[in-house]
Every structure is written in C-alpha cells, then in structure tokens.
Amino acid sequence: MSIKKTTLATMILLSLTACHHHTRHVENPADPKLRNQVTQLTNQLKAQENKTQTTQNNLSDVESKLNKALAAQKAAEDKLKNTPNNAQLQKDLTNAKNEVAKLQNQLKKEVDAVQEKNKTVADLEKKLADTNPTLSREEVLAKAVAVGLPSGWATELADDMQNKPLADVQRKIDLTVKSRTLRLLAMSYGLDNQAARAFQRANMEKSFDEAEAILAKQQEEREKAQREEWEKQQAEWNKRNELYNKLSGIGVYGSEADEFVNTYLNSDEQETALNRLIAEKEEASRLENKRNNLRDQFYDVVRLSYGELANTFVEQYLNATEDEIETKLTELKEIKDILEAKFNGTSLPYSIQDQFLADNLFKTATEQDKALADLSAKNEAIISQAMAKGLDQTEARNFAYSYFNNTDAERATALERVAQEKVQRENSRAELTAMAEEAGLFEGYFPFGNSNYYGQLDGFVSNNLGKSKAAAKIALDNLLKDPEVKKGILAKYAKELGFELYQYYGIDIGEIIDQLSTQELSEAKAELVKRKEITSLISEANVYRGSSSYEFIRAFVSNYLKQDISVAVAEVERLKQRYEFVKIYLAKFNIDLAKNSSYLANIDYHLEDNEAQLNDWIGITKGQIVNINHNDYSYGDYSSDTTKIYAQEYSTVVGRDTSMANGYDGSLTITTIEGTETKVLPQEGRANYVGKAFIGIGANTNDEGSLSYDVNFTERKGSGTITGIERYGDVLLNEAPIVNVGIAGTATSSSETGNYELKFYGPNAEEVAGKASFGEGKDIGFGGTRGEIQK
C-alpha cells in the first residue's frame, strides 16, 4: 500500500462516517408508545456513536504511526537512490517496509472495527428515519455543515433542498459528500482542480475503492515510467563511470579522458581503442621510467648535477643492458672520484669544480692532468698579481675566486679598482662611522612591519673612504636630505617609540614614514611623538572595535594632530560615554557585543545614533514581531539563540528565544517589558485591546498569535484571550483587578495553568504590554493597542 492510499483510505472513511456522527433530529410524535420507542432508539444511537468515536480515535492513532513509518520508508528509498549499493541503507529500507506492513495490517483491523460500528449506527438511524419530516433551509444547512461540507457547498445545498423530506435531503448530502470526497481524492493523487472535477464526474457511480484503484493504477504507471527513466540514466552513469575508472587506472585524466569517453562510450570499438591506449601508455611509461631510473643511477653513482651530462648518458645507454650500464657507471664514478681528489689537492676556487669535472669526465688521464695544471697555474698567477697590488693572501685568493673566469683585461681593470678601494678603506673608517651614527644612520637594514629600511651607514662609509672630513660632512648632509635615508632613520625612531606593528591601530606606519620623509628630521620626529600620544589615547579608550575601527583611529589622529592634546582628551571621553550608551541600549534586546561580532563590526557607524536610529539598526518595526539571530560562529556559539521583539508606539516586549537549541519546542523567556507607562488610567468605560502574541520557534507550529484583551475601567478589571499559538491552544487571561497601572492574574491553556501580568502604556492607556508564563522558558509575550473607550 502506498503512502497516499493509506492516508486517503482513512480520509474517505472519515468522510463517509462524518455523516453519522451527528444524531438526526426527529420530532417526537404525539403517540406516547411511539414517543417512547423514539426516545429509546435515540439513547441507543448516542451510546453507539460514543463507541464509534473511541474506535475512530484508535484509527487516527494507528494512521499517525503509519504515516511516520511511511515517511521513514520514503526517506530510506531516497537515500538508497543516491547510494544504490549501500548495504546498511538496504537494511534500513527493509526494516521500514516491515514496519509499514505491520501498521497497515493494524490499520485494516481498526478500519473494519469502525465500519462495523458505523453499520450498527446506520441500522439505528434507519429505524429513526421512519419519521421523515420536511426540513427547513436552516435545518438542511445545519446538516450540511455538520458533515463537514464547506460553507459554499453547504449554502448551495440548503437552497436546493429546503422544504424537502429528510430522506431526500440525506441522499443529496451523501451524494455531495461523495462528490467532494472523490474530488479531494483525485487532487491528493496529483490531479489539478480541473482534472479532479472531471474525474469526480466520471466516477460518481463507482465505489471509493474502485475510484482509488483507478487513481492508484494511474499513479503506479507514472511512477513506473519515472523509475524506468531513472534506471536508464543510472545505467548510463554507471557505464560512463566504469570507463572513467578504467582510464584513471592507466593514468588518463582530464580532457584526454573526457575526449576518449565522449568518443567511445557507446562505440563498438571501445575495447580495441582502450587496449591500444593502454599499450601506448604502458610503453611511454616504461620508457619514461627507464629514463628516470638511468638518470637517478647516474646521479647516485657519479654525483654530478649537470643535467645535460646525465641526459647524454641516458640517451646513449637507453637500450643498453644492465651489465653494460653498471660497468659504465662504475667507470665514470672512478674517473670522477680521481678527478675530484686531484682538484681538491689544489687551491682552485670550489665554484669551478663541477664545471671542471663535467668538462673532463670523458677525457683521458693525460688530458685531465694537463687541464688541472693549466687551471692551477692560472689561479696562482692571479693570486700573485693581486698580492703585488697590495692585497693580502686572503684578499688575493678571494679576488681570484671572484674573477677567475673573467678575461685578462677585465681582471686587470678589476684588480686596479680593488687595490685602490683597499687604500681608500684604510682612511678614517672609524671617523666616518662615528659621524654617520651620530646623524642616525645604522649598519645593514632595519626590518619594520612588512618592509626593510636600510641604514645607509655602510654605503656612506664606503663611499667616503679616502675623502676629507669636510667633503664627508657635505656628503652626509646631502645624504640626510634623501627621503629614503630619512625613512630608515624615522622607522628606527618609530620602533623606539613603540610603533611595533605595520598597521598600528589603523595607522599605516610605512605610509606615515613616507609622508614624514619629506620634512626636516627634527619636525618629523616631533610629529611621530605626538602621533603616538594621540594614537595611544584613542586606542586605549577602546570605544571603536568594529570593522571600521582602524579607519576611524587613523582619521581621529589626523584630525587632532594639529590641535592641543586636551581637545583630543575631551573628545575621547565623549566617545566613551556614547559607546556605553549604545552598549547598554543593545543589551536591553539581549545583544551582547562580546558575543555578537555582526553588531560589534558595525557599532562604529552608530555611536552617534538616537534611540529611533538604533531601533532601525537593530531592525525593530513597530507593530511587527522581529527576530534577531544571535548566532556567532566566530565565537564558537552554535546555540541558535534568538531575541524576539514586539514594539508598539509606546511599549516594547523583548524575549530570548532558545527553542532552536531545545529542539524547536517554542521555548521563550521574556527579558524586558518597558515603555512610556500610563500615569493616570481612564476612570470609566470599557475598551478592547487588540495586538499580537509570540513564543519561541516551534517545529511545524505557529509561533505567533493574536491578543484580545477587554478592560472595564469603571469596575477596574480586565480579561482576555491569546489565540493562534498551536503549542498552547487558546490561552485565557482570566479576569483580574487593575492595581495601580497594571493587572496580574492567572492564565490557563488547554493543558496548563500559569500567570500573566501586563501594564498600561501611553498618555491615555493607548497600549497594554505584558507576558503570560507557564513555567521556566514557557513565556508568551504579548501587546495590544486600545480601541475607542465605550461609555
């Protein structure tokens, strides 16, 4: 049995039995004997209807369980579609089907029981039907409404059947109920309204079982077609996926795999093409692996990193035997070790060793020795030339190392320059260094933030070695005018002042240093000192912590940099007061800046807001229930905590909704009820307050309802109702006296008893706002606006 069939079979039964759940009214005849007989039958009928209702309740319970089991079965089927070969899902589906079958059998028994009791009711009603009075329009309408016909249907039937005999009316009602039931049955099987009407007209002579069988067959045919199409697509997908897996197994991916699949998926040549591709890939892989192995063997044995040398060896011995390869590598390793040992026995620069080994690996021993002797003679000649120019032995060897591969002319020029530089370096190095350090230059570079600032001391000393003191002083003065030099000096000074970060509270120190580098150093240093003082002042106040805090601090420093520091101090104090005001105002709506990054990120834009502007920011709309989600995953908060706000013109009700964290059970705690309280209430008259009520979010239930509250100002009391909230049903705010400007009383729902309280708000008690409570986390917030006072 399908989900629809089980549900609709029960629905049809309810539609049929609804006609019998209201005892037909029959006027007692004048004959005492007949009157007694009617009374006895009526009493029997009422008793039997009570039994029928009990059985019907059992039926509803079984139907509910069956619907849940069918839903579980459908969920298992959907999962299995996505993962068709999952054994656990197959087992889950089998269990679900077994549970459905069991409940279907139980449902059949309950249906049979209901039908049996309905038959008894029908027999009793038949006896009562012997009295067949003519019914008025009102009586016909009442019977039509009693069997559950909608208003339009019931009104039309009453117009047609007024002043007709009871039996005729009942037959018409039965036909109407059947028409409506057939139409609903057809629509529940997916037919639109027009098709459902056509189905109803075509099948009025058929039983409900026959009609449903037709619909079920049509549905089965549609589902079969859909299933066959899905199976076709699944087979195509499996076939494509299988081919992709084969290709990935041989290392074919991406566009190459796509092209092969698109070309050969449904081709008779697929297997031949795949085998050909496999062979090509295997051969290419074999050759590449062999090349890599030969290259690795060469590197492992010979230990020379010259790629061309290795590649030459690989191509020469690609088709050689393992013995041939091993023999040649051993030979080359021995030659390389001998050459390396000979080279290390010289004072030649190490930088030319690999080139020497590569150049001579395949030469004869005599050629190798001659090449090494030539290199050694050249090196010693360069060293002798350098020492003759005044370089010591270490400096001479370093010179030979650096210029070994240069031409003779280049080397001679370089040697003249190096010798002259040495003479210059000997002149007043210490004096130049002291002069540079006093001016703020330093050695090497100075890392600061994301940049490196160079101290220029080394360059200054090197550039001025051998010059007079006066010339050096002129050079230093000119150097200190260079913005790049000043940047280094200012960066070092900034770090000494405590500007540790590249982005220091929104101030890009690199950018500031760039700007200050155009000023005199003394002025620039003074501005850094004041900038640090103002930056510390505003940052330590900690009032701007949102997304734009850095921009604000930068602007703040810029605005007050040219003013007296006392002006900045006063402004900071004012901002601290505004921050506290906004923080406290948000807290009234359960918004904690420490846990809600979205509000914290935007507080910068709202420090100057008034209450109305803050309400707009929060999203409060008067007359509407507003939800504020407090999720903040950046703080590890997954509670789905929500604040609900109902604001009227003069009053606001705020509650913390924790229902999502508690399984959508509608949990709510009212945290704030405030507004402009009424000072003096009206002394006479009656008024009705109409508004809204709310709880936390409930699973598949309404979490908002309506308030209607009546106040008798003359008698100083009030009472009302809350409707539309499914969790509690209709809630009665029982009558209670007015005390001062409020009312406190008991609240009752269909299953719970609690309390409620409210106050009057507005100059003339225009509003009420309050809460009803049925225990911890079970509050109902409400508020309403007064209509005209009736006197």
C-alpha positions in Angstrom: 0.0 0.0 0.0 1.4 3.4 -1.0 1.6 6.4 1.4 -1.3 8.2 -0.4 -3.5 5.1 -0.4 -3.3 4.5 3.3 -3.9 8.2 4.1 -6.8 8.5 1.6 -8.5 5.3 2.6 -8.8 6.6 6.1 -9.8 10.1 4.8 -12.6 8.5 2.7 -13.8 6.5 5.7 -13.9 9.7 7.8 -15.8 11.5 5.1 -18.4 8.7 5.0 -18.7 8.3 8.7 -18.9 12.0 9.3 -22.5 11.8 8.1 -23.3 9.5 11.0 -21.5 11.3 13.9 -24.4 13.7 14.4 -27.7 12.3 15.6 -30.5 13.3 13.2 -33.1 15.4 14.8 -36.6 13.8 14.7 -39.6 15.5 16.2 -41.2 13.2 18.8 -44.6 12.0 17.6 -47.8 12.6 19.6 -48.4 8.9 20.2 -46.9 8.0 23.7 -45.9 4.5 22.6 -44.1 5.7 19.5 -42.5 8.5 21.5 -41.1 6.1 23.9 -39.8 4.0 21.1 -38.0 7.0 19.5 -36.5 8.0 22.8 -35.1 4.5 23.4 -33.7 4.4 19.8 -32.1 7.9 20.3 -30.4 6.8 23.5 -29.1 3.6 21.9 -27.8 5.7 18.9 -25.9 8.1 21.2 -24.3 5.3 23.1 -23.3 3.6 19.8 -21.8 6.9 18.5 -19.7 7.2 21.6 -18.3 3.7 21.0 -17.7 4.6 17.3 -15.8 7.8 18.4 -13.5 5.7 20.6 -12.7 3.3 17.8 -12.2 6.3 15.4 -9.6 7.7 17.9 -7.8 4.4 17.8 -7.9 4.5 14.0 -6.4 8.0 14.0 -3.6 6.9 16.3 -2.7 4.0 14.0 -2.9 6.2 11.0 -0.5 8.7 12.6 2.0 5.9 13.3 1.7 4.6 9.8 2.3 8.0 8.2 5.5 8.3 10.2 6.6 4.8 9.2 5.8 5.6 5.5 7.9 8.8 5.8 10.8 6.7 7.2 10.4 4.3 4.3 10.4 7.1 1.7 13.5 8.7 3.3 15.3 5.3 3.1 14.3 5.0 -0.5 15.6 8.5 -1.3 18.9 7.7 0.3 19.2 4.4 -1.5 18.7 6.2 -4.8 21.7 8.3 -4.2 23.8 5.4 -2.9 22.2 2.3 -4.6 24.7 -0.4 -3.3 24.8 0.6 0.3 24.1 -2.5 2.4 23.1 -0.6 5.5 20.6 1.6 3.6 19.2 -1.6 2.1 18.7 -3.0 5.6 17.1 0.3 6.8 14.7 0.2 3.9 13.7 -3.5 4.6 13.1 -2.6 8.3 11.0 0.4 7.2 8.9 -1.7 4.8 8.3 -4.4 7.5 7.1 -1.7 9.9 4.8 -0.3 7.3 3.3 -3.7 6.6 2.7 -4.3 10.3 0.9 -1.0 10.7 -1.1 -1.5 7.5 -2.5 -4.7 8.9 -3.3 -3.0 12.2 -4.9 -0.1 10.3 -7.1 -2.6 8.4 -8.4 -4.1 11.6 -9.2 -0.6 13.0 -10.9 0.3 9.8 -13.0 -2.9 9.9 -13.9 -2.1 13.5 -15.0 1.5 12.6 -17.0 0.2 9.7 -18.7 -2.4 11.9 -19.7 0.2 14.4 -20.8 2.5 11.7 -23.1 -0.2 10.4 -24.7 -0.5 13.8 -25.1 3.3 13.8 -26.6 3.1 10.4 -29.1 0.4 11.4 -30.2 2.5 14.4 -30.5 5.6 12.2 -32.6 3.7 9.7 -35.1 3.0 12.3 -35.2 6.7 13.2 -35.6 7.6 9.6 -39.1 6.1 9.6 -40.1 9.5 10.8 -39.2 11.6 7.7 -40.1 15.2 8.4 -39.7 18.1 5.9 -36.7 20.1 6.7 -36.4 23.9 6.6 -33.5 25.7 5.0 -31.8 26.2 8.4 -32.1 22.5 9.2 -30.7 21.5 5.8 -27.8 24.0 6.3 -27.1 22.7 9.7 -26.9 19.1 8.5 -24.6 20.0 5.6 -22.3 21.9 7.9 -22.4 19.0 10.4 -21.0 16.6 7.9 -18.0 18.9 7.2 -19.1 20.5 3.9 -17.5 23.9 3.2 -19.7 27.0 3.6 -20.3 27.4 -0.2 -21.2 23.8 -0.7 -23.5 23.8 2.4 -25.3 27.0 1.4 -26.0 25.8 -2.2 -27.3 22.5 -0.9 -29.6 24.3 1.6 -31.0 26.5 -1.1 -31.7 23.4 -3.3 -33.2 21.1 -0.6 -35.2 23.4 1.7 -38.7 22.1 2.5 -37.7 18.6 1.2 -38.2 15.4 3.1 -35.4 14.3 5.4 -34.6 11.2 3.3 -34.2 13.2 0.1 -32.0 15.7 2.0 -29.8 13.0 3.4 -29.4 11.4 -0.1 -28.4 14.7 -1.5 -25.9 15.3 1.3 -24.5 11.8 0.7 -24.1 12.5 -3.0 -22.5 15.9 -2.3 -20.1 14.3 0.3 -19.2 11.7 -2.2 -18.6 14.3 -5.0 -16.4 16.3 -2.7 -14.5 13.2 -1.4 -13.8 12.0 -4.9 -12.5 15.4 -5.9 -10.2 15.6 -2.9 -9.1 12.0 -3.5 -8.2 12.8 -7.1 -6.3 16.0 -6.1 -4.4 14.1 -3.5 -3.1 11.8 -6.2 -1.6 14.8 -8.0 -4.5 15.9 -10.3 -5.2 19.6 -10.7 -8.6 21.1 -9.8 -10.0 20.8 -13.4 -8.8 17.2 -13.8 -10.1 16.3 -10.3 -13.6 17.7 -11.2 -13.6 15.6 -14.5 -12.5 12.5 -12.5 -15.3 13.1 -10.0 -18.0 13.4 -12.7 -16.8 10.3 -14.5 -16.7 8.1 -11.4 -19.7 9.0 -9.4 -21.2 5.5 -10.0 -18.1 3.8 -8.7 -17.3 2.9 -5.2 -14.5 4.7 -3.3 -12.3 1.5 -3.6 -12.9 1.4 -7.3 -12.1 5.1 -7.7 -9.0 4.9 -5.7 -7.9 1.8 -7.5 -8.1 3.7 -10.8 -6.0 6.6 -9.3 -3.5 4.2 -7.8 -3.1 2.4 -11.1 -2.5 5.7 -12.9 0.0 6.8 -10.3 1.7 3.4 -10.4 2.1 3.8 -14.2 3.6 7.3 -13.8 6.0 6.1 -11.1 6.9 3.1 -13.3 7.8 5.4 -16.2 9.8 7.6 -13.9 11.6 4.6 -12.4 12.5 3.2 -15.8 13.9 6.6 -16.9 15.9 6.8 -13.7 17.2 3.3 -14.2 18.2 4.1 -17.8 20.1 7.2 -16.6 21.7 5.3 -13.8 22.9 2.6 -16.2 24.3 5.3 -18.5 26.1 6.9 -15.5 27.5 3.6 -14.3 28.7 2.8 -17.8 30.4 6.2 -18.1 31.9 6.0 -14.5 33.2 2.5 -15.2 35.0 3.8 -18.3 36.4 6.8 -16.4 37.7 4.4 -13.7 39.4 2.3 -16.3 41.1 5.4 -17.8 42.2 6.6 -14.4 43.7 3.2 -13.7 46.1 3.8 -16.6 46.8 7.4 -15.8 44.4 9.1 -18.2 42.7 12.1 -16.7 41.1 15.5 -17.5 40.4 16.5 -21.1 42.1 13.4 -22.5 39.8 11.2 -20.5 36.7 13.3 -21.5 37.6 13.1 -25.2 38.0 9.3 -25.0 34.7 8.8 -23.1 32.8 11.0 -25.4 34.2 9.2 -28.5 34.0 5.6 -27.4 31.3 5.4 -24.7 28.8 3.7 -26.9 31.2 2.6 -29.7 31.8 -1.0 -30.7 35.5 0.0 -31.0 35.7 1.0 -27.3 37.6 -2.1 -26.1 40.0 -2.0 -29.1 40.7 1.7 -28.6 41.1 1.2 -24.8 43.6 -1.7 -25.3 45.5 0.5 -27.8 45.6 3.4 -25.4 46.7 1.1 -22.6 49.6 -0.2 -24.7 50.7 3.3 -25.7 50.6 4.4 -22.0 52.4 1.4 -20.8 55.2 1.8 -23.5 55.5 5.6 -22.7 55.6 4.9 -19.0 58.2 2.1 -19.5 60.5 4.4 -21.4 60.0 7.3 -19.0 60.6 5.1 -16.0 63.7 3.7 -17.7 65.0 7.2 -18.4 64.3 8.3 -14.9 66.0 5.3 -13.5 69.1 5.8 -15.6 69.2 9.5 -14.7 68.8 8.6 -11.0 71.5 5.9 -11.4 73.8 8.5 -12.9 73.2 11.0 -10.2 73.5 8.4 -7.4 76.8 7.0 -8.8 78.6 9.8 -10.5 77.2 12.6 -8.2 77.3 15.3 -10.8 74.3 17.6 -11.1 74.9 18.7 -14.6 71.6 17.8 -16.3 72.9 17.7 -19.9 75.7 15.4 -18.9 73.1 13.0 -17.4 70.8 13.3 -20.4 73.6 12.5 -22.7 74.4 9.4 -20.7 70.7 8.4 -20.6 70.2 8.6 -24.4 73.5 6.7 -25.1 72.6 3.8 -22.7 68.8 3.8 -23.0 68.8 0.4 -24.8 71.9 -1.0 -23.1 71.8 -4.0 -20.8 72.0 -3.7 -17.0 75.5 -5.0 -17.0 76.7 -2.5 -19.6 75.1 0.3 -17.7 76.6 -0.8 -14.4 80.0 -1.2 -15.9 80.0 2.3 -17.5 78.7 4.0 -14.3 81.3 2.3 -12.2 83.9 3.5 -14.7 82.6 7.1 -14.7 82.4 7.1 -10.8 86.0 6.1 -10.6 87.1 8.7 -13.1 85.0 11.4 -11.3 86.5 10.4 -7.8 90.0 10.6 -9.2 89.4 14.0 -10.8 87.7 15.3 -7.6 90.6 14.2 -5.5 93.1 15.9 -7.8 91.0 19.1 -7.8 90.7 19.1 -4.0 94.5 18.9 -3.9 94.8 22.3 -5.5 93.8 25.8 -4.3 91.4 26.3 -7.2 88.1 28.0 -6.5 85.5 25.5 -5.5 83.0 27.2 -7.7 84.6 25.8 -10.8 84.9 22.2 -9.6 81.7 20.9 -11.1 82.4 22.5 -14.4 85.9 21.0 -14.4 84.6 17.5 -13.6 81.9 17.8 -16.3 84.4 19.1 -18.9 86.9 16.3 -18.3 84.9 13.3 -17.3 85.1 11.6 -20.7 88.8 12.7 -21.4 92.0 10.7 -21.0 94.0 10.9 -17.8 96.8 12.9 -19.6 94.2 15.4 -20.8 92.7 15.7 -17.4 96.1 16.3 -15.7 97.0 19.0 -18.2 93.7 20.8 -17.8 94.1 20.8 -14.0 97.7 22.0 -14.2 96.6 24.8 -16.6 93.8 25.9 -14.2 96.2 25.8 -11.1 98.8 27.9 -13.0 96.2 30.4 -13.9 94.9 30.7 -10.3 98.4 31.1 -8.8 99.2 33.8 -11.4 96.0 35.8 -10.4 96.9 35.5 -6.7 100.4 36.7 -7.3 99.2 39.7 -9.4 96.7 40.6 -6.6 99.3 40.4 -3.8 101.7 42.5 -5.9 99.0 45.2 -5.9 98.9 45.3 -2.1 96.1 42.7 -1.3 96.9 40.2 1.5 96.8 36.5 0.8 93.2 36.1 1.8 92.1 39.1 -0.2 94.1 37.9 -3.2 92.5 34.4 -3.0 89.0 36.0 -2.8 89.9 38.1 -5.8 91.0 35.1 -7.8 87.8 33.3 -6.7 85.6 36.2 -7.9 87.4 36.9 -11.2 88.8 33.6 -12.3 86.5 33.3 -15.3 86.9 36.9 -16.5 89.2 37.9 -19.4 92.7 39.2 -18.6 91.7 42.8 -19.4 88.6 42.6 -17.2 90.6 41.1 -14.4 93.4 43.7 -14.7 90.9 46.6 -14.5 89.1 44.9 -11.6 92.4 44.5 -9.7 93.3 48.2 -10.1 89.9 49.1 -8.7 90.0 46.6 -5.8 93.6 47.7 -4.9 92.5 51.4 -4.9 89.4 50.6 -2.9 91.5 49.0 -0.2 93.7 52.1 0.1 90.6 54.2 0.4 89.0 51.9 3.0 92.0 52.3 5.2 91.4 56.1 5.5 89.3 57.3 8.5 86.8 54.4 8.6 86.2 54.9 12.3 85.8 58.6 12.0 83.2 58.3 9.2 81.3 55.6 11.1 81.0 57.8 14.2 79.9 60.7 12.0 77.2 58.6 10.4 75.9 57.0 13.6 75.5 60.4 15.3 73.3 61.5 12.4 71.1 58.4 12.8 72.5 56.1 10.1 73.0 52.5 11.0 74.5 49.3 9.6 72.7 46.9 7.3 69.0 47.1 7.2 66.2 47.5 9.8 63.2 45.3 9.5 60.0 47.0 10.5 56.4 45.8 9.7 56.3 44.5 6.2 59.3 46.5 4.9 63.1 46.6 5.3 64.6 50.1 6.0 68.3 50.5 5.1 70.5 52.5 7.4 73.0 53.6 4.7 75.9 53.7 7.2 77.9 51.1 5.3 77.2 52.8 2.0 78.2 56.2 3.4 81.4 54.9 4.9 82.3 53.0 1.8 81.5 55.9 -0.5 83.6 58.4 1.5 86.6 56.4 2.5 89.7 58.5 1.5 87.8 61.8 1.3 88.4 64.8 3.5 86.3 65.3 6.6 84.7 68.4 5.1 83.8 66.5 1.9 82.4 63.7 4.0 80.3 66.2 6.0 78.9 67.7 2.8 78.1 64.2 1.6 76.4 63.3 4.8 74.3 66.5 4.8 73.2 65.7 1.2 72.5 62.1 2.2 70.3 63.2 5.0 68.1 65.1 2.5 67.4 61.9 0.7 63.8 60.7 1.6 64.8 57.1 1.5 67.6 57.7 4.1 65.2 59.6 6.3 62.7 56.8 6.1 65.2 54.4 7.6 66.1 56.9 10.4 62.4 57.6 11.1 61.5 53.9 11.0 64.1 53.1 13.7 62.8 56.0 15.8 59.2 54.9 15.4 60.0 51.5 16.7 61.8 53.0 19.7 58.6 55.0 20.4 56.5 51.8 20.4 55.1 51.6 16.9 55.6 47.9 16.7 53.1 47.0 14.0 52.9 47.7 10.4 49.3 48.5 10.9 49.3 50.3 14.3 45.7 50.7 15.3 44.7 51.6 11.7 47.8 53.8 11.2 50.0 52.5 8.4 53.4 53.4 9.8 55.1 52.8 6.5 52.7 55.3 4.9 53.3 57.9 7.7 57.1 57.5 7.4 56.8 58.0 3.7 54.9 61.3 4.3 57.3 62.5 7.1 60.4 61.7 4.9 59.7 65.0 3.0 60.1 67.1 6.2 63.0 68.1 8.3 64.1 65.2 10.5 63.5 67.2 13.8 60.0 68.1 12.7 59.3 64.6 11.6 60.4 63.1 14.9 58.3 65.6 16.9 55.2 64.6 14.8 55.9 60.9 15.5 55.9 61.6 19.2 52.6 63.4 19.1 51.0 60.9 16.8 52.0 58.1 19.2 50.5 60.1 22.1 47.1 60.6 20.3 47.0 57.1 19.0 47.5 55.6 22.4 44.8 57.9 23.8 42.1 56.8 21.4 43.1 53.2 21.1 43.3 52.7 24.8 39.8 54.2 25.2 38.6 51.1 23.3 35.4 52.6 22.0 35.7 51.7 18.3 36.0 48.0 17.9 34.1 47.3 14.8 35.1 46.7 11.2 36.0 50.4 10.6 37.9 51.0 13.9 41.3 51.3 12.1 39.9 53.8 9.7 38.4 55.8 12.5 41.6 55.9 14.6 43.6 57.0 11.6 41.1 59.8 10.9 41.0 60.7 14.6 44.7 61.0 14.8 44.8 63.1 11.6 42.0 65.5 12.9 43.7 66.2 16.3 47.3 66.1 15.3 47.5 69.8 14.8 45.4 70.7 17.9 46.2 70.8 21.6 46.1 67.4 23.2 43.4 68.5 25.7 40.9 68.7 22.8 41.6 65.1 21.9 41.2 64.0 25.5 37.8 65.7 25.8 36.6 64.0 22.6 37.7 60.6 23.7 35.8 61.0 26.9 32.6 61.9 25.0 33.1 58.9 22.7 33.5 56.6 25.7 30.1 57.8 27.1 28.4 57.2 23.7 29.9 53.7 23.4 28.5 52.8 26.9 25.1 54.2 25.9 24.9 52.1 22.8 26.2 49.0 24.6 23.6 49.4 27.3 20.8 50.0 24.8 21.6 46.9 22.8 21.8 44.8 26.0 18.1 45.6 26.5 17.5 43.4 23.4 19.8 40.7 24.6 22.5 41.8 22.2 25.9 41.2 23.8 28.7 42.9 21.9 31.2 40.5 23.4 29.5 37.6 21.6 27.9 39.2 18.6 30.5 40.1 16.0 28.0 41.4 13.5 26.9 44.2 15.8 30.4 44.8 17.1 31.6 45.1 13.5 29.1 47.9 12.8 29.0 49.8 16.1 31.4 52.3 14.6 28.6 53.7 12.4 26.0 54.0 15.2 27.8 55.7 18.1 26.0 59.0 17.3 22.6 57.4 16.8 19.5 58.4 18.8 17.1 55.7 20.0 15.0 55.7 16.9 18.1 55.3 14.7 19.3 52.5 16.9 16.0 50.8 16.5 16.3 51.0 12.7 19.8 49.4 13.0 18.5 46.6 15.2 15.6 46.1 12.7 12.8 46.9 15.0 9.5 47.7 13.2 6.6 49.0 15.3 3.6 46.7 15.2 5.7 43.7 13.9 7.3 40.8 15.8 11.0 41.0 14.9 13.6 38.1 15.2 17.2 38.9 15.9 19.5 35.9 15.5 22.5 35.8 17.9 24.4 33.0 16.1 28.1 33.9 16.1 30.2 31.0 14.9 33.3 33.1 15.1 32.9 32.9 18.9 32.1 29.2 18.8 28.4 29.9 19.6 26.1 27.3 17.9 23.1 27.7 20.2 20.9 29.4 17.6 19.8 31.9 20.3 17.3 34.4 19.1 15.7 37.6 20.5 12.1 38.3 19.7 10.9 41.9 19.9 7.4 43.3 19.6 7.4 47.1 19.6 4.4 49.3 19.7 4.2 53.1 19.7 4.6 53.3 23.5 5.8 49.9 24.6 8.2 47.1 23.8 8.3 43.4 24.8 11.6 41.5 24.4 12.1 37.8 24.9 15.1 35.4 24.5 14.1 32.5 22.2 16.1 29.4 22.9 13.7 27.0 21.1 16.1 26.1 18.3 18.7 24.9 20.8 16.0 22.9 22.6 14.6 21.1 19.5 12.2 23.8 18.3 10.0 23.4 21.3 8.9 27.1 21.4 11.0 28.0 24.5 10.9 31.7 25.3 11.9 33.8 28.3 10.6 37.4 28.4 13.5 39.6 29.5 12.2 43.1 29.0 8.9 44.9 29.1 9.2 48.6 29.0 7.9 51.8 27.6 6.1 55.0 28.5 3.9 53.9 31.4 0.5 55.4 31.8 0.4 57.7 34.9 -3.4 58.0 35.2 -5.8 55.5 33.9 -9.3 56.4 32.5 -11.9 56.2 35.3 -14.8 54.8 33.3 -15.9 53.0 30.3 -14.8 49.7 28.5 -12.1 49.2 25.9 -10.8 46.3 23.9 -7.0 46.0 23.2 -6.0 44.1 20.1 -2.5 43.1 19.2 0.0 40.2 18.9 1.4 37.4 21.0 4.5 35.3 20.4 6.6 32.4 21.7 9.8 30.8 20.6 10.1 28.9 17.3 8.2 25.6 17.3 8.6 22.7 15.0 5.9 22.9 12.3 3.7 25.1 14.5 2.8 28.8 14.6 4.9 30.8 17.0 2.8 34.0 16.7 -0.7 34.6 17.6 -3.3 37.3 18.4 -4.2 39.1 21.6 -7.7 40.4 22.5 -8.0 41.9 26.0 -11.0 43.7 27.4 -10.7 46.3 30.2 -13.6 47.7 32.3 -12.2 50.9 33.6 -15.3 51.6 35.6 -15.1 48.3 37.5 -11.3 48.4 37.4 -10.8 44.9 36.0 -9.8 43.1 32.8 -9.6 39.8 31.0 -8.8 38.4 27.5 -7.5 35.6 25.3 -4.5 34.7 23.2 -5.2 32.6 20.1 -3.4 31.2 17.2 -0.3 29.7 19.0 -0.6 26.0 18.4 1.6 24.9 21.3 -0.8 26.3 23.9 -4.1 26.4 22.0 -6.4 29.2 23.2 -5.0 30.9 26.3 -7.4 32.5 28.7 -6.1 35.6 30.5 -8.6 35.3 33.4 -10.3 38.3 34.9 -8.2 40.2 37.4 -8.3 43.6 39.1 -6.4 46.7 38.0 -3.7 47.6 40.5 -2.0 50.9 40.0 -1.4 50.9 36.3 -1.2 47.1 35.8 -3.1 43.8 36.0 -1.8 40.5 37.3 -3.9 37.3 37.1 -4.0 33.6 36.2 -3.6 32.2 32.7 -4.9 28.9 31.5 -4.4 26.9 28.4 -5.9 23.6 27.3 -3.3 21.7 29.4 -1.5 24.2 31.7 -2.1 26.8 34.3 0.1 29.8 34.9 0.1 33.5 35.5 0.1 36.7 33.4 0.9 40.3 34.0 0.5 43.5 32.0 0.8 47.2 32.3 -0.8 50.2 30.5 1.4 52.4 28.3 0.9 55.7 26.6 -0.5 59.0 27.9 -4.1 57.7 27.8 -3.5 54.0 28.3 -3.3 53.5 24.5 -1.5 50.2 24.8 -1.0 47.2 27.0 2.1 45.0 27.1 3.0 42.0 29.2 3.6 38.3 29.4 2.0 35.0 30.3 4.1 32.3 31.9 3.6 28.6 32.3 7.0 27.8 33.8 10.7 28.3 33.1 11.3 29.0 29.4 7.5 28.8 28.7 6.6 32.5 28.4 4.2 34.2 26.0 4.9 37.8 25.2 2.0 40.0 24.1 1.0 43.6 23.5 -2.1 45.4 22.1 -3.5 48.7 21.1 -6.7 50.1 22.5 -9.8 50.8 20.5 -12.3 53.5 21.4 -13.4 53.6 25.0 -17.1 52.8 25.2 -19.1 54.5 27.9 
